[in-house]
Amino acid sequence: MSKGVNHDVRKRMVVMKAMRLFAQMGYQKVSFATISDATGIARTALYRYFKTKRDLFDEAIHEITSSIMMELRDIISRDNPVNKRLELVCDQVVEEFFDKKDFFLAIFDFVFSMVRLGEDMSGRIALFTDGLKLVFRKLISEGVRLREISPEVDPDNASEILFSQMESVAFKVLLGVEKSPEASRRRFSGIISTICQK
């Protein structure tokens, strides 16, 4: 007698394979038929997990951002000084941009195509970017509280500066202008040194 299907495991497998397809082909070229072929699951069965391709894409984005946030939570809970943890957070995110460049390209392609169609994507973008802003703000606030950072530093403004730099790095990586993480690391190190001056 065969065992029943573990739907959680199967759903995650669909998401992981779809992520690879989105990275290789871009959002527009991936269809439920493509995903069905890659997973070996009938198209009608895929609808059990995802009503639309967009739902599946959102889940893939959630999977990646959740994975990154787990890594960042580990970093911020360490016993290092705040400036070191800020550098480690920036290093981790930059590494993710380089390691998953094709998938991030698919995300940007999707967002820009929706904006061209007149859709307001600000809420969706905030869902996936606010976590990083909160990490920066939490660390900088902790640094101020522990007097590792001057009380003159406004955590909101400082975290916005770091986040803006991260957006710049993302575009440079996706455009192929930034060839390796080293240049990004140096820029973040300089910004963090400035923020952490007492």
The 8 nearest C-alpha neighbors of each residue, nearest first, counted from 0:
[[1, 2, 3, 4, 5, 6, 9, 8],
 [2, 0, 3, 4, 5, 6, 9, 8],
 [1, 3, 0, 4, 5, 6, 9, 8],
 [4, 2, 5, 1, 6, 0, 9, 8],
 [3, 5, 6, 2, 9, 8, 7, 1],
 [6, 4, 8, 7, 9, 3, 10, 2],
 [5, 7, 9, 8, 4, 10, 11, 48],
 [8, 6, 10, 9, 5, 11, 12, 4],
 [9, 7, 11, 6, 10, 5, 12, 4],
 [8, 10, 6, 12, 11, 7, 5, 13],
 [9, 11, 13, 7, 12, 8, 6, 14],
 [10, 12, 14, 8, 13, 9, 15, 7],
 [11, 13, 9, 15, 14, 10, 16, 8],
 [14, 12, 10, 16, 11, 15, 17, 9],
 [13, 15, 11, 17, 12, 16, 59, 18],
 [16, 14, 18, 12, 17, 13, 11, 19],
 [17, 15, 19, 13, 18, 14, 12, 20],
 [16, 18, 20, 14, 19, 15, 13, 21],
 [19, 17, 15, 21, 16, 20, 59, 14],
 [18, 20, 22, 16, 17, 21, 23, 15],
 [19, 21, 17, 23, 22, 18, 24, 16],
 [20, 22, 25, 18, 26, 24, 19, 23],
 [21, 23, 102, 101, 19, 20, 105, 25],
 [24, 22, 20, 21, 19, 25, 101, 102],
 [25, 23, 21, 20, 22, 28, 29, 26],
 [26, 24, 21, 105, 27, 22, 28, 23],
 [25, 27, 21, 29, 28, 105, 109, 24],
 [28, 26, 29, 25, 109, 30, 24, 21],
 [29, 27, 26, 24, 25, 30, 21, 33],
 [30, 28, 26, 27, 33, 21, 24, 20],
 [31, 29, 33, 32, 34, 28, 52, 27],
 [30, 32, 34, 33, 35, 42, 52, 29],
 [33, 31, 35, 30, 34, 36, 42, 29],
 [34, 32, 30, 36, 35, 31, 29, 37],
 [33, 35, 31, 37, 32, 36, 38, 17],
 [34, 36, 32, 40, 38, 42, 33, 37],
 [35, 37, 33, 39, 34, 38, 32, 40],
 [38, 36, 34, 35, 39, 33, 16, 17],
 [39, 37, 35, 40, 36, 34, 13, 16],
 [38, 40, 36, 35, 37, 41, 34, 42],
 [41, 39, 35, 38, 42, 44, 45, 36],
 [42, 40, 44, 43, 35, 45, 39, 36],
 [43, 41, 45, 44, 35, 31, 32, 40],
 [42, 44, 41, 45, 46, 47, 40, 35],
 [45, 43, 41, 46, 42, 47, 40, 48],
 [44, 46, 42, 47, 43, 48, 49, 41],
 [47, 45, 49, 50, 48, 44, 43, 42],
 [46, 48, 45, 44, 49, 50, 43, 10],
 [49, 47, 46, 45, 10, 50, 44, 55],
 [50, 48, 46, 51, 55, 54, 47, 45],
 [49, 51, 46, 54, 48, 52, 47, 55],
 [52, 50, 54, 53, 49, 55, 46, 31],
 [51, 53, 55, 54, 56, 31, 30, 50],
 [52, 54, 56, 51, 55, 57, 50, 58],
 [55, 53, 57, 51, 52, 56, 49, 58],
 [54, 56, 58, 52, 53, 57, 49, 59],
 [55, 57, 53, 59, 58, 54, 52, 60],
 [58, 56, 60, 54, 59, 55, 53, 61],
 [57, 59, 61, 55, 56, 60, 62, 54],
 [58, 60, 56, 62, 61, 57, 14, 18],
 [61, 59, 57, 63, 62, 58, 64, 56],
 [60, 62, 58, 64, 59, 63, 65, 57],
 [63, 61, 59, 65, 60, 64, 58, 66],
 [64, 62, 66, 60, 65, 61, 67, 59],
 [63, 65, 67, 61, 66, 62, 68, 60],
 [66, 64, 68, 62, 67, 63, 61, 69],
 [65, 67, 63, 69, 64, 68, 62, 70],
 [68, 66, 64, 70, 65, 69, 63, 71],
 [67, 69, 71, 65, 70, 66, 72, 64],
 [70, 68, 72, 66, 71, 67, 65, 73],
 [69, 71, 73, 67, 68, 72, 74, 66],
 [70, 72, 68, 74, 73, 69, 88, 75],
 [73, 71, 69, 75, 74, 70, 68, 76],
 [72, 74, 70, 71, 76, 75, 69, 77],
 [75, 73, 71, 72, 76, 77, 84, 70],
 [74, 76, 72, 77, 73, 84, 71, 138],
 [75, 77, 73, 74, 72, 78, 71, 79],
 [78, 76, 74, 75, 79, 73, 84, 80],
 [77, 79, 76, 80, 75, 84, 81, 74],
 [80, 78, 77, 83, 84, 81, 82, 75],
 [79, 81, 83, 82, 84, 78, 147, 142],
 [80, 82, 84, 83, 142, 85, 138, 79],
 [81, 83, 85, 84, 80, 86, 191, 195],
 [84, 82, 86, 85, 81, 80, 79, 87],
 [85, 83, 87, 81, 86, 82, 75, 88],
 [86, 84, 82, 88, 83, 87, 81, 89],
 [85, 87, 83, 89, 84, 88, 90, 82],
 [86, 88, 84, 90, 85, 89, 91, 83],
 [89, 87, 85, 91, 86, 90, 71, 84],
 [88, 90, 86, 92, 91, 87, 93, 85],
 [91, 89, 87, 93, 88, 92, 86, 94],
 [92, 90, 94, 88, 89, 93, 87, 95],
 [91, 93, 95, 89, 94, 90, 88, 96],
 [92, 94, 96, 90, 95, 91, 89, 180],
 [95, 93, 91, 97, 92, 96, 98, 90],
 [94, 96, 98, 92, 93, 97, 99, 91],
 [97, 95, 93, 100, 94, 99, 98, 92],
 [96, 98, 100, 94, 95, 99, 93, 172],
 [99, 97, 95, 96, 100, 94, 101, 93],
 [100, 98, 96, 102, 101, 97, 95, 103],
 [99, 101, 97, 103, 96, 102, 98, 104],
 [102, 100, 22, 104, 103, 99, 105, 23],
 [101, 103, 22, 105, 104, 99, 100, 106],
 [104, 102, 106, 100, 105, 101, 107, 99],
 [103, 105, 101, 107, 102, 106, 108, 100],
 [104, 106, 25, 102, 108, 103, 107, 22],
 [107, 105, 103, 109, 104, 108, 110, 102],
 [108, 106, 110, 104, 109, 105, 111, 103],
 [107, 109, 105, 111, 106, 110, 104, 112],
 [108, 110, 106, 112, 107, 111, 105, 26],
 [111, 109, 107, 113, 112, 108, 106, 114],
 [110, 112, 114, 108, 113, 109, 107, 115],
 [111, 113, 115, 109, 114, 110, 108, 116],
 [112, 114, 116, 110, 115, 111, 118, 109],
 [115, 113, 117, 111, 118, 116, 112, 110],
 [116, 114, 112, 117, 113, 111, 118, 110],
 [115, 117, 113, 114, 118, 112, 111, 119],
 [116, 118, 114, 115, 113, 119, 112, 120],
 [119, 117, 114, 113, 116, 120, 115, 112],
 [118, 120, 121, 114, 117, 122, 113, 123],
 [119, 121, 123, 122, 118, 124, 114, 110],
 [122, 120, 124, 123, 119, 125, 126, 118],
 [123, 121, 125, 124, 120, 126, 119, 127],
 [122, 124, 126, 120, 125, 121, 127, 119],
 [123, 125, 121, 126, 127, 122, 120, 128],
 [124, 126, 128, 122, 127, 129, 123, 121],
 [127, 125, 123, 124, 128, 129, 122, 130],
 [126, 128, 125, 124, 129, 64, 130, 123],
 [129, 127, 125, 130, 131, 126, 124, 132],
 [128, 130, 132, 125, 131, 127, 126, 133],
 [131, 129, 133, 128, 132, 134, 127, 68],
 [130, 132, 134, 133, 129, 128, 135, 162],
 [131, 133, 129, 135, 134, 130, 136, 158],
 [134, 132, 136, 130, 131, 135, 137, 129],
 [135, 133, 131, 137, 132, 136, 138, 130],
 [136, 134, 158, 132, 138, 133, 137, 139],
 [135, 137, 133, 139, 158, 154, 134, 138],
 [136, 138, 134, 140, 135, 139, 133, 141],
 [139, 137, 141, 135, 140, 136, 142, 134],
 [138, 140, 142, 136, 141, 154, 137, 135],
 [141, 139, 143, 137, 142, 138, 154, 136],
 [140, 142, 144, 138, 139, 143, 145, 137],
 [141, 143, 147, 139, 148, 145, 140, 144],
 [144, 142, 148, 146, 140, 150, 141, 145],
 [143, 145, 141, 146, 142, 140, 147, 150],
 [146, 144, 142, 147, 143, 141, 148, 140],
 [147, 145, 143, 148, 144, 142, 149, 150],
 [146, 148, 142, 145, 143, 195, 149, 81],
 [149, 147, 143, 195, 142, 146, 197, 196],
 [148, 150, 197, 151, 152, 143, 146, 196],
 [149, 151, 152, 143, 148, 146, 153, 144],
 [152, 150, 149, 153, 148, 143, 197, 154],
 [153, 151, 150, 149, 154, 157, 148, 194],
 [152, 154, 156, 155, 157, 151, 150, 140],
 [155, 153, 157, 136, 139, 156, 140, 158],
 [156, 154, 158, 153, 157, 159, 136, 139],
 [155, 157, 159, 153, 158, 154, 160, 152],
 [158, 156, 160, 154, 159, 155, 153, 161],
 [157, 159, 135, 161, 136, 155, 160, 156],
 [158, 160, 162, 156, 157, 161, 163, 155],
 [161, 159, 157, 163, 158, 162, 156, 164],
 [162, 160, 158, 164, 159, 163, 165, 157],
 [161, 163, 165, 159, 164, 160, 158, 166],
 [164, 162, 166, 160, 165, 161, 159, 167],
 [163, 165, 167, 161, 162, 166, 168, 160],
 [164, 166, 162, 168, 163, 167, 169, 161],
 [167, 165, 169, 163, 164, 168, 162, 170],
 [166, 168, 164, 170, 165, 169, 171, 163],
 [167, 169, 165, 171, 166, 170, 172, 164],
 [170, 168, 166, 172, 167, 171, 173, 165],
 [171, 169, 173, 167, 172, 168, 174, 166],
 [172, 170, 176, 168, 177, 174, 169, 173],
 [171, 173, 177, 175, 169, 170, 174, 176],
 [174, 172, 170, 175, 171, 169, 104, 100],
 [173, 175, 171, 172, 176, 170, 177, 169],
 [174, 176, 172, 173, 177, 171, 178, 170],
 [177, 175, 171, 174, 172, 178, 173, 170],
 [178, 176, 172, 171, 175, 179, 168, 180],
 [177, 179, 176, 175, 172, 180, 182, 171],
 [178, 180, 181, 177, 182, 97, 183, 172],
 [179, 181, 183, 182, 184, 93, 94, 178],
 [182, 180, 184, 183, 179, 185, 178, 186],
 [181, 183, 185, 184, 180, 186, 179, 177],
 [184, 182, 186, 180, 181, 185, 187, 168],
 [185, 183, 181, 187, 182, 186, 188, 180],
 [184, 186, 188, 182, 183, 187, 189, 181],
 [187, 185, 189, 183, 188, 184, 190, 182],
 [188, 186, 190, 184, 189, 185, 191, 183],
 [187, 189, 185, 191, 186, 190, 184, 192],
 [190, 188, 192, 186, 187, 191, 185, 193],
 [191, 189, 187, 193, 192, 188, 194, 186],
 [190, 192, 194, 188, 193, 189, 195, 187],
 [193, 191, 189, 195, 190, 194, 188, 196],
 [192, 194, 190, 191, 196, 195, 189, 188],
 [195, 193, 191, 192, 196, 190, 157, 148],
 [194, 196, 148, 192, 193, 191, 197, 82],
 [197, 195, 193, 194, 192, 148, 149, 147],
 [196, 149, 148, 195, 147, 146, 150, 194]]
